Amino acid sequence: MIASYKKNLFKDFSSWFTELADLAQNTEDNSSLPKLELLLHTGNTLRGSIIHSRKTANEHLLMILGIPDSYSKSEITLVSSTQVVALTLVEPSHYLKFFAAPENTAIVGSLELKRAIKNSETELEKIVGEKTQLLLDVDSFPENSRSDVLRTIGYLPSIFETLTADELGKKLVQNAIKNIQITIGTSNTTILNEHTLQLEILSPSTILETKEKERLKTAVENLL
């Protein structure tokens, strides 16, 4: 168990805040979310679950759903991540259910990724009616992140098939997106910049495949 904690739970504060907020976005029952304690610069302690976060140029704001007891009502606290000096994972074994990397995950090689890129580009050209280039630095991806990248590549044809289901959608996609770039980052973000759709994905992913696919489709659709 200790070895699993070291492997899966030793992360910087920013990664934890982002991953827990992403988990909450894809969980209907807040009571099942992992609990934590945040020690602040003031000496006060917040105990609860991160249910949302927002990054700006100046701060990373966290929304904490407190744990009510028999003497108090539920409460929500907003706090800047810069105020946090220590983080305690309550019942760490519960975290492993969400964040432990599967031991039997197949290793994805760079050649497999390159084949997937080529196949996806071919499918996208048939769907969109124009060539869409995938921009990926295959050799830069850590070995333990390649499966998440491969999964994201696999989502693209069906997502774009939905987006281009009618002539209006097809025209919007043709005019807006010429390239798709996939990178590994500290959060799930989707940006459209000068005809390049930039997909930054969090790895290891903590989102169920069906919900991740829907999240990506909605994010792209909102940019068109």
Secondary structure, DSSP 4 states (H G I P E B T S, - for coil): -HHHHHHHH---HHHHHHHHHHHHHT-S-GGGSPPEEEEETTS-EEEEEEEEEEE-SS-EEEEEEE---TTS---EEEEEGGGEEEEEESSHHHHHHHHPPPTTPPPPPHHHHHHHHHHHHHHHHHHHSS--EEE--GGGS-GGGHHHHHHHHHHHHHHHHHHTSSHHHHHHHHHH-SEEEEEEESS-EEEEETTEEEEEEESS--S-HHHHHHHHHHHHHTT-
